[in-house]
């Protein structure tokens, strides 16, 4: 195959992907709904895990051994598994998804991997059925832009986190639902969170927030 043909094919692929992303983003700006179950495995792929390595993710998400953690939208479960192993047997992770088939998939995968500190359950991020101050950390990977009422979800995250608890929002920039860094930071701060740090690379970022430990922290 000649160099010219390879270049043409690469250009065509780039243009196709770009057009698809633009079209998908325009559609998703008008209609917000969770990614269908049949696309879960397409998103949870080796390329994605190469861009956002599993071994680095738990620390970027602010997770520590022994934490009680809430994951919003576990998808295929690769990051769920990494997080569960990082927090260890003394920790506990609730993987919450609005799609029952995703929940069933996570339950099966954790059983196959002999992971006992994960509880997968169905639920809505906008109306969390957990008592206040239930979690040390919450994280959402490539999910935030799918939530129809993000302000309501952020309010719920704030409610169920312990004082000093962390919220991590990670966005993959090739995802049609991805939200720009500035918007996510502004929405998090408007919900009462303190911005801690931004990590990532050209294709993804993770923002880490903290729930204020006191009224003084909240006003500073």
MOURMO-V125352 format. One record per backbone hydrogen bond with DSSP energy under -1.0 kcal/mol. CO is the residue of the C=O (numbers start at 1). NH is the residue of the N-H. If there is no record, write none. Layout:
CO | NH
CO | NH
//
This chain:
2 | 6
3 | 7
4 | 8
5 | 9
6 | 10
7 | 11
8 | 12
9 | 13
10 | 14
11 | 15
12 | 16
13 | 17
14 | 18
15 | 19
16 | 20
17 | 21
18 | 22
19 | 23
20 | 24
21 | 25
22 | 26
23 | 27
24 | 28
25 | 29
27 | 31
36 | 39
37 | 40
39 | 43
40 | 44
43 | 45
45 | 49
46 | 50
47 | 51
48 | 52
53 | 57
56 | 60
57 | 61
58 | 63
59 | 62
64 | 67
67 | 92
68 | 136
68 | 137
69 | 94
70 | 139
71 | 96
74 | 77
77 | 81
78 | 82
79 | 83
80 | 84
81 | 85
82 | 86
83 | 87
84 | 88
87 | 66
88 | 91
92 | 69
93 | 119
94 | 71
95 | 121
96 | 73
97 | 123
99 | 103
100 | 104
101 | 105
102 | 106
103 | 107
104 | 108
105 | 109
106 | 110
107 | 111
108 | 112
109 | 113
110 | 115
111 | 114
117 | 93
119 | 95
121 | 97
124 | 127
135 | 162
136 | 166
137 | 70
138 | 168
139 | 72
140 | 170
143 | 146
144 | 147
149 | 153
150 | 154
151 | 155
152 | 156
153 | 157
154 | 158
155 | 159
156 | 160
157 | 161
159 | 133
160 | 134
160 | 135
162 | 165
165 | 211
166 | 138
167 | 209
168 | 140
169 | 207
170 | 142
171 | 205
172 | 175
175 | 178
180 | 184
181 | 185
182 | 186
183 | 187
184 | 188
185 | 189
186 | 190
187 | 191
188 | 193
189 | 192
194 | 210
197 | 208
199 | 206
203 | 173
204 | 201
205 | 171
206 | 199
207 | 169
208 | 196
208 | 197
209 | 167
210 | 194
211 | 164
214 | 218
215 | 219
//
